[in-house]
Amino acid sequence: MHPTNIRVSIVQLRNNIIAIKKHIKSHVKICLPVKANAYGHGLIGVAQHTYDLVDYFAVSCLDEGYLLRKNSITKPILVFGAFDEDQIIDLILNNLEITISSLYKAQLVSIFAEKLGKKCKIHIKIDTGMRRVGLRPESLDALINFVKTSQFIELVGVYSHFASSDDIATDFTLEQINVFDGVVKKLKLEYPNLIVHLANSGGVCYYPTSHYDMVRPGLLSYGYFPSVIVEHGVLSEIKPCFELITKVVYFKTVFKDNGISYNHTYMTSSQTRIATIPIGYGDGYRRALSNKAVVLIRGNYYPVVGSICMDLSMIDLGCNGESYVGDEVVLIGRQEDLEIKLSDLASLMETIVYEVLVGFNERIPRIYITEKKNYVWTNL
Ligand SMILES: *Cc1c(COP(=O)(O)O)cnc(C)c1O
């Protein structure tokens, strides 16, 4: 086993989803976004360990949906992303539910589905203010008229996406809910079984009128709040389930006034002990953390010094710091009563938790810690 690994607490991940389920009304379905390797937590591991709790999985592209199907995930899978004409056959053959944002794409899908003699399930996406992909509300009638004529398209859902649901100080989210509401009220009369969905994590936390028939919380399911931490009620049980751990693989004494790592961006001010750990920006431990991050060894914080390399990083233990090869090093998570939060690392890098999480790549094995404490690991 590679000494660097990501530990995902399945107990906590499941508790997060259970808390969200308690927070939403009982008829509201839950769709778990597992795009971008399940926000770094591992696509297959997360899907397998949450399978019984969710109604839907969501991915961003064909390849992610294909991997889920390959690994026997038979639940409905919605593909959020825009697709290319070349991908339509495989989307249909893998029984993936496609996002439709234009009449043109609906017509293409219908043609391919007819060729395959297979119905294709679609969700129509409305642009209510994100201005990314999505149909303008005024174009909906034409699309619906086409969908009615196609025997190879099955309309199962309609959705939209928030632009700033993490910002509770603006009214823009309420405006988006308003626009969406106008569109879906009409549709629901004609299609009473339609799954109407809008809420991402921000919607789930801060906008109860956005829950409709299904919610799609990604970040929140993995244990992070989009902005304001909800400290009361059932959502207050939500916590991160992700830890990044490695081991000391080498250490040496370095004399005063010596430079450490590439370009000597750190100079020792006195004789000190430098530990080396087997993780670097090639794993997603970003170079922007050089001379900024700290790690936990033997219950103490120590700084990451010098430039983070592709595969290795250096830690300054100080002249009296004790550590030996094989010691556990916590880069994200808890050791004894101290903690390094992923959100603090994100702040150090002036970015968001999302970007840090998805940056940890498949070189780092994921270990799933279940209630029975049996560790299962996979790189996906
Ligand atoms: C990624 C995504 C989500 C989940 O967003 P979070 O902010 O992680 O909750 C929901 N809906 C769509 C369309 C997405 O692309």
The ligand as an SDF file (V2000), in Angstrom:
LIG
                    3D

 15 15  0  0  0  0  0  0  0  0999 V2000
  -22.2420   20.0070   -9.3770 C   0  0  0  0  0  0  0  0  0  0  0  0
  -23.6800   20.2580   -9.4950 C   0  0  0  0  0  0  0  0  0  0  0  0
  -24.5030   20.1640   -8.3570 C   0  0  0  0  0  0  0  0  0  0  0  0
  -23.9590   19.9970   -6.9670 C   0  0  0  0  0  0  0  0  0  0  0  0
  -23.4770   21.2410   -6.5210 O   0  0  0  0  0  0  0  0  0  0  0  0
  -23.0040   21.4570   -5.0020 P   0  0  0  0  0  0  0  0  0  0  0  0
  -22.7250   22.8990   -4.9160 O   0  0  0  0  0  0  0  0  0  0  0  0
  -21.7800   20.6160   -4.8320 O   0  0  0  0  0  0  0  0  0  0  0  0
  -24.1150   21.0020   -4.1460 O   0  0  0  0  0  0  0  0  0  0  0  0
  -25.8740   20.2640   -8.5560 C   0  0  0  0  0  0  0  0  0  0  0  0
  -26.3810   20.4820   -9.7850 N   0  0  0  0  0  0  0  0  0  0  0  0
  -25.6140   20.6160  -10.8840 C   0  0  0  0  0  0  0  0  0  0  0  0
  -26.2550   20.8570  -12.2010 C   0  0  0  0  0  0  0  0  0  0  0  0
  -24.2390   20.5090  -10.7830 C   0  0  0  0  0  0  0  0  0  0  0  0
  -23.4760   20.6540  -11.8660 O   0  0  0  0  0  0  0  0  0  0  0  0
  1  2  1  0
  2  3  1  0
  2 14  2  0
  3  4  1  0
  3 10  2  0
  4  5  1  0
  5  6  1  0
  6  7  2  0
  6  8  1  0
  6  9  1  0
 10 11  1  0
 11 12  2  0
 12 13  1  0
 12 14  1  0
 14 15  1  0
M  END
$$$$
